[in-house]
Amino acid sequence: MPERLFAILLLVGVLTACSPGTQYPSDVKQQLEVLDQTIAGRARYETIKSQYITRIKAKITPGCTDMQRYGIYDNLFDEYYQYNLDSATFYARSKLEVARRIGSPALTFDAILDIADRYVLSGMYVEAQEFLSQIDSLQLPYELLPRYYHVYHAFYDGMATNAGDPLLRTEYRRLKGIYQKLLYDKLGKDDIARLYLQTDMLCDEGKAAEALEHLMIRYETDQTTLHERAILAYLIATVHQQTGNNMEAIRYYAESAIHDLKTPVHEHRSLYELASLLYENGDLERAYRYVTCAGNDAMTVNALNNIHSINRVLPIISESYNTQMTRKRIQLNRALWSVSILTLLFVGVALIAIRDKRRVSAAEHRTREINKELSRVNARLQKYIALLQESNNIKESYLGRYLDLCSEYIGRIETYRSQLLRIAREGGMAEVQKVLRSTAFIESELNEFYTKFDATFLHLFPDFVSQFNELLQPNKRIENIPGGMLLTTELRIFALIRLGIDDSVKIAGFLRRSVSTVYNYRVKMRNAALVRREEFEKQVMRIGRLS
C-alpha cells in the first residue's frame, strides 16, 4: 500500500511538471484578460464604426455644393485614416479633385498632404515624393505647415528604416531630425503630437525618467479622447521597455491595444510590440494570438511598414513554437516511461497479492484500487497527448499563414517593380528600364523562397517523401529529384496540402503555376495511388502524425 501511494504521487508530480504557466502581477494579468475579452468582442466595435461611416456617406447628395462635398470627404478621410488606407487614399484623391474644381490653393494643399501622408504609411515613397514636390512651402498657409513638416518627418523616417546604404541612412536620419525640430516648434504645447516628439527626443538624450514624468502628467488628466489615451499608453510602454521595466511595459501596451481596438483602428503598433514582450516572457500562446491579430489588421489596412515589422516577429515566434513542442515531446516521453515503470510495479504488487491465499480478499480490493488509479493516470496521459496534438495543429496553421505572407510579399515586390518601370519609362531612364525589365531578381527570390520552404517543410516532416511514395504504385513513385532541389513541383503541391492548403487556386498562386496545371498534377497522383482516389489526399494529410 505505501509503495502504491508513493508511485501515484510520483506520477502526479511528473505530469504536473509538464504544464508550466506564465506568471504575471495581478494588475498585468487583469489587463491582459481585458484585452483578450476586447479581441473576442471586437466585431461589435467594428460594426459601430461601419454604421457611423455609413451615416456620413449618406450626407452626400446630388444637391451638395462643392464646399459641402469637400467637408464630407474630409470627414470620411479622418474616419478611414488609420482604419483602411485604400479608402483613406480614395477620399483624399476625391478631396483633391473637388479642391481643384473650387480653385482653392489651401484646400488643394490640404488634399495633397493627405495623399502623401497615406502613401508614406503604405511604403510608396516614390509616389509620396511626387505629390510633395507639387507643394511650394513658401505658398503654404501657416496652419498647414505642421502637417507639411509631419509628412516629411514620416517620409525620411521610413526612408531611413528601409535604406540599405549606411550613408543614405545617415543622410535620411539627418533630414528626419531637421523636420522633427521644425515640426516640434510649430506644434502647440497641448498637442499630443508634440508630446510624442518630445518623448522621442528625451529618450534619445537618455532622459527617460523626464519623458515618463511628462507623459504621466498628461495621462492622469481627464481631457483626453480614447485614441489619445491609446497613444499615451503606447508612449509610456515604450519608455518602460527602454528602461527595462517589462511588466509595466506589458501593462501599458495592453491598455493601448484595448483603446486601439475599441476606437477602432487597424494601423497600430501596440499589439505586435506586446506580442514580442510576451514571447520573451514565455507566454507563447498569447504572443501567437496577438501577433496574428496584428498581422490581420496590418493586411486589412495595407500598412506596409507594419507588415515589415510583423514579418520580423513571425519567424521568431515560429521558432519558439518548435522549441516548445520539442520540450513537450521530451516531457511526454518521460511521463510515458514513468507510467510504464509504475504499471510494472502495480502488476507485480497485484500478482504477489493474488498469490497470497491468506489475503485473497485484500488482494482483490488492492487490484480494484490499482485499476482505478491506472484509469486516472491514463486519462491524464490522454489529456497531454491531446495537448501535444493541438500544439502540432497550431504549428501547422501558423506555418501556412507565414508562407502566405511571404508569397504575398513577393507579389508586392513584383507589382512595385512594374510601377517603377513605368515611372522610369516616362522619365527616359533607359538603363533603369533595362534593369527593371529583367525578371532575374524575382526568379532568384522565388527560387530562394522555394528552397527555404522545402528545407523548412522537410525539417518538420523528414519522412514525407518516403511516406508519400508508399501511397503510390511502385512504377509511379517519385524516385529521382533533380539536382539542387529538395522537392519537385508535385511534392510541393502535396506538401501544401499536408499543411492544410487544399485550394487549387491558392496552391497555383503560391507556386506561380496555372490552376489547370495544379489540377492535372493532383489528378495524376490520385490515379497513381494504391488507395482509392477519394482517400488519397486524406492519407497524405496523415503523413507525419502520431498514431
N, C-alpha and C positions, 0 to 999 in steps of 0.2 A: 504493500500500500504506500509506504513513504517513497519507494522508488518511482511509482507511477505518478504521484503528485509532483515530485521533483522534475520528472520528464515533461509533464504538461506545462509546468511553469517555465521551463527552459524553452519549449517550443513557442509559447505565447510571447516570451521575450524576444525570440528571433524574429517572429512575424511583425511584432510591434516596431522593431528597429528598421524594418523595410519601408516605413512610411513617415519620413521626417516632414515637419511642417515649417513654413516660414514665419518667424516671429516679428511682430510689429508692436510699437507702443499703442495704447488704446486709442488715442486721438487719430493716429495714422491709419490704424485698422478701420476705424469708423468712417474716415474719409474715403478709403478705398471701397468700402461696402456701398457708400452712397454713389460713388462713381459707377460701380457695377450695376446698381439699380437704374441709374440715369442712362447708361448704354442700353440696358434691356428695354427701357421705355422711350427711347429717343424718337420712335416713329410719331409719337404724339406731338413733340416739338416741331418735327418736320412738317406735319400736317398743318399746324397753326401758321408756320412760316409760309407754306404754299398758299393757304387761304388768304393771308394778308397780301401777298404779291398779286393774287388774282383780283382782289378788290382794287388795287392800284391800277392794274391793266384795264379794268372796266371803266376807268375815268377817260380813256382815250376814245373820243367820239369824232365823227366827221365834222362836227361844228367847232372843234378845238382850234384856237389860234396857235400860231407857231410858238409864241412865248409860253402858252399853257402846255403845249405838247413838249416843249423843251424841259419844263419843270417836271412833268410826269416821267419823262425819260431819265432825268437826273435822279429822281426818287427811286426808280427801278434799278438804276446803276448802283445806288447806295445799298439797296437790298441784296443785290447779287454780288456785291463787291468781294466778299470772302465766302460766298455761298456757291457760286458757279461762274468760273472765269469766262467761259464761252458766252454765257448770257450777258455778263457784265460788259464784255467787249462789244457785243452786238448793240447794246443800248448806248454805249459810249460813241460808237460809229453813228447811231441814229441821232444822237445829240449833235455830232459834228455836221451832219447833213442839214439839220434844222438851223444850226447856228450860221452856217454859210448862206442859207436861204434868207435868214433875217438880216445878215450883213453886219453882225456884231463881232468885232475882233476879240472882245473879252470872253464872250461865250465860245468862240472858236478855240481860243487858247485853252479854256477850261476843258472842252471836249478832247482836244489833242493830248492834254496831260492825263486825262482819264485813260485814253487808249494806250499811251506809252507806259503808264503805271501797270496796267494789266499785262502788257507784253513782257515787261521786265519780270513779273512774277511767273509768267509762263516759260521763261528762259529764252524768249525770242528777242535777243539783244540787238540783232541787226535791224529788225523791224522797228523796235523801240527807238533806236538812234535815228532812223529815217524820220519818224514823227517829231522827235525832239529837235531835229535840225530845222524844222519849219517854224520854230519859235525864236523870235528876237527878244532876248531878255530885257533889252532896253525899252521895248514897247510893251512889256508885260505889266498888267495892272499890279499895284503893290500887294493887294490881297491874295494874288496868285503866286507870289514869289516863294512862300513857304512850300507850296506843293511842287513848284518847279525844282527847288533845291532837294526836296524829299525824293522825287523821281530820280534825279541824277545821283543822289546818295545811294539809293537802292540799286541803280544801274551799275555803278562802279563796285559796289559790294558784291553783286552777282558775278561781275566780270573777274574780280579778284579771286573769288571762290573757285571759279571754273578755269582760270588761266593755267596753262601747262608750263609756260615760260616764267621762271622766277623773276626775271627783270620786268616783264609785263605785270606780274602780280604785284610787285613793289610799286610800280607806277600807278596801277589802279587803286591800290590802298592809299597812296598819297592823295589822289584825286578824291577818293571817298572821304578822307579826312577834311579836305577843303570844304566839300559840300556839307559835311556834318557840322562844321563850325558855322557856315553860313546859315544852315537850317536852324541850328540851336539859337542863334542871335535873333532870328526872325519870329520864332515861336513865342507865344505868350507864356507868362510864368505859370499859369494854371493849366496849360495844355499838357495832356498826358504824353504826347509825343516828345515834348521837351524833357519830361521826366525819364522817358525811355532812353533818349540820347545821353542824358546826364548820368544814368546808371552805367551805360557802356563806357563813358569816358572815365568815371571814377574807378570802375573795376580795372580798366587798362592802366590807371595810375597806381593800382594797389590799395585803393581806399574803399574796400568792400564794406567795411563797417559803416562808413559815412553814407554810402549808397543805400544800405539797408535802412538806416535811420530815416532818410528822406522818403523812402518807399513806404515804411510803416506809418509815417505821419499821414500820408495820402490814403493809405489802405484803411486806416481806422476811422476815416470820415464817412458820413452817410451820403455825401453828394457825389456818388459815382453810379454809373449805369452798370448793368450786368456784364456787358462786353468790356468796360473799363476795368471792372474787378477781375475779369479773366486775364487782362494784360498785366495788371498789378501783381496778381498771384504768380503769373509766369515769371515776371522780373524778380520777385522775391525768391522764387525757387532757384533761378539761375545763380543768384548771389550766394544762397546757402550751398548750392552744389560746388561753386568755386572755392568756398571756404571749408569744404569737406564735411558739412553737416547734411549728410544724405537723407536722413529720416525727415528733417524739416523740408528738404527739397522735394521728397516724395509727397508729403502732405500738401504743399502748395501747388505742385504740378497737378495733383489730383483735383484740387479745388479749381484751378484754372481750366482743366479739361471739362469739369462739370459745367462751369459757366459757358464754355465754348459750345458744348452740346445742347445747352438749353437756349442759347441765343437764337437759332443755331447757326454755326459757321462750319464750313468744310476745310477752309485753309487755316490750319492751326499747327502748332508745334508741341504743345504741352503733352499730348497723349503719347507721341513716339519718344519724346525725351523721358517721360515717365517709364515707358516700356524698357528703355535702356537701363535705367536705375534699378528697376525690379529684376531685370536679368542679372545684374551684378549682385543683387541681394539674394538670388537663388529662387525667386518666385517666377518660375518659367511659365506656368500655366497662364497667369495674369499677363505676363510680358507678351506671350504669343497672342492672346485675345486683343490686347491694346494695340500692338503694332499692326495686327490685321485690320482692326477698325480704322486706324490712322491711314493705312495704305489704301483702304477702300475710299476714304474721304479724299485723299490726295488724287486718286484716279478720277473721282467724280468731279472735283473742282479743276482738274487738269493743271495742277500746280507742279511744274517740272522740278523746281528747286526742292520742294518737299519730297517728291518721288525719289530724287537722287539721295536725299538724307535717309529715307526709309530703306532704300536698297542697300545702304551701308550697314544697317542694323539687321536686316533679314538674314544674311548668311551667318552672323554671329549667333542669333537665336537658333538657327537650324543646327549649327554645330553643337550647341548646348543640349538640344534635344537628343542628338545622337549620343552624347556623353551620358545624359540621364538614362537613356534606355540601356546602355551598356552596364551602368551601375545597377539598374533594376534586374538585369539578367543575372548578374553575379549574386545579388541578394536572393533571387528566386532559386538559383542553384543551391545556395547554402541552405535555404529553407527545405528544398527537396531532400538534400542529404540528411538534414536533421529529422525530417519525417520518416525517412527510410530506416534510420538507426533506431528511432523511438518505436517504430512499428515492430521491428525485430525484437526489441526489448519487451513490448507489450505481449507479443505472441509467445515469447519464452516464458514470461510470468504466467500466462494463461495455461500453457502446456503443463508447467510444473503444478499449478493449482488443480488442473483436471486430473493429473496422475495421482494426486494425493487423495486416496479413497476416504480418509478420515475427515477431509474438508471439502467434500464434493459440493455441498450447498454454498459454502463461501466462495469456492472457485467459480461456480456458475454466476453468482452475483458479481464477482470481480470481472468476469468476461463481459457481462452486460454493460458494466460501467466503462470498461475499456472500449467497447464498440461505440458507446455514446461519445466518448472523448475523441475517438478516431473520426467519427462523423463530423464533429465540430471542427476538428483540425482540417479535414478535407474540405469542408465548406469555406473556411478561411483561406485555404490554399486556392480554391477555385476563384475566390474573390480577387486575389492578387494576380492570378493568371488572366482574369478578365481585364484588370487594370493594365497589365502589360500589353494585351491585345489592343486596348483602347489607345495606349500610347503609340503603338505601331500605326493605327489608323490616323492619328493626329499627324504623325510624321509624314505619312504618305500624302495626306491632304495638303500639308504645308509645302512639301516639295513641289507638288503640282502647281500651287499658287506662285511659288518662287519662279518656276520655269515659265509660267505665263507672263510674269512681269518682265523677265529677261527677254523673251521673244518679242513682246510688245515694244520694249525699249529699242531693240534692233530695228524694228519697223519705223520707229520715230527717227532714228538716225538716218534711215534711207529717205524719209519724207523731207527731213531738213536738208539733206544733201541736194535733193531735187530743187528745193526752194532757193538754195544758194546758187545753183547752176543757172536758174532763171535770172537771178539778180546779176550774176557775172556776165551772162549773155547780153543783157540790156546795157551793162556798163562797158562792154567791149573788152573785157579781161580775157583775152584768148587763152592765155596759159592756164588761168584758173579753170576755164571751161574744159580744157583738155584733161586736167587732173580730175575734175569732178565728174566728167563723163565716164571715167573708169569705175567699174564695179568691183575692182580687185579688193578694195577696202572692205566692202560689205561681205564679199565672198570669204575673205580671210576671217572676218569676225564670226560669220556663220560657222565656218569650219572649226574655229577655236571653241565656239559655243557648243557645237555638237560633240566635240571631243570631251569637253568638261561634263556635258550631260551624260555621255557614255560612261565616263570614269565614275561619276557620282552614282549613277544607277547601278553599275556593277559592284560598287563598294557596298551598296545596300542589299543587292541580290546577286552575290558572287556566282551562284549556280544557275542563273537564269537561262543562259544559252543551252546548257546540257539538259536542264529540265524541260525547256521548250522543245528541244529536239526529240525528247522522249514522247511527246504528244503527237509527233509526225510519223508518217510511214518511213521506213528505213531509206528508201531511194529518194525521198523528198526532203531529207534533213539538210539544214544549213551547216555544212562542214567547213567550207572554205570562205574565210572572211578576208577581203583584200588587205594588203599590207598597209599599215599605218592607221587602220580603222579598228575600233573595238566592237562596233555593232553595224550591221548592214541596215539599209532602209527598212526591210521587212521586220528586222528585230527591233528597230526603233519604234515602229508603229505599235508593235505588241508590248514594248516596254511602256509606252504611254498608256496603253490600255490597262496594263498591270497597275499603273499609278492612278487609275480611275478616270482617265480622259478617253472616253469611248466614242465621242462625237467625231465623225469623219471630217467635218468642216474644220473643227479645231485642230485635229491632227494634221490636216493638209496645210493649215496656216502655220503651224509650228515647224513643219518640215519643209515648207516652201515647195510643196508639190500640189498638183491638182487634186480635187476631190475624187475624180474618177480613178486616178492612179492609186490613191489610198484605198478606195473601194475594191479595185481589182486585186491589190495585194491581200486584202482581208479575205476575199472570196477564194483566192488561190490557196491560202493557208488553211482555210476551212476544208477545202476539197482534199487537201493532203493530210488531214488529221486522222488519227487512229480511232478517235471517239466520234460520236455523232456530231454533225456540223453545228447544230444549235448549242451543243455542250462545249465546243472547243474553247471559246473565249472565256467561259466560266472556269474551265480548267486552268487557263492562263492566269486568271485572277487569283488562283490558289497557290501559284508558284511562290516559294519562299515563306509560306505561312507555317506556323507550328500546327501540327496535327492535334 
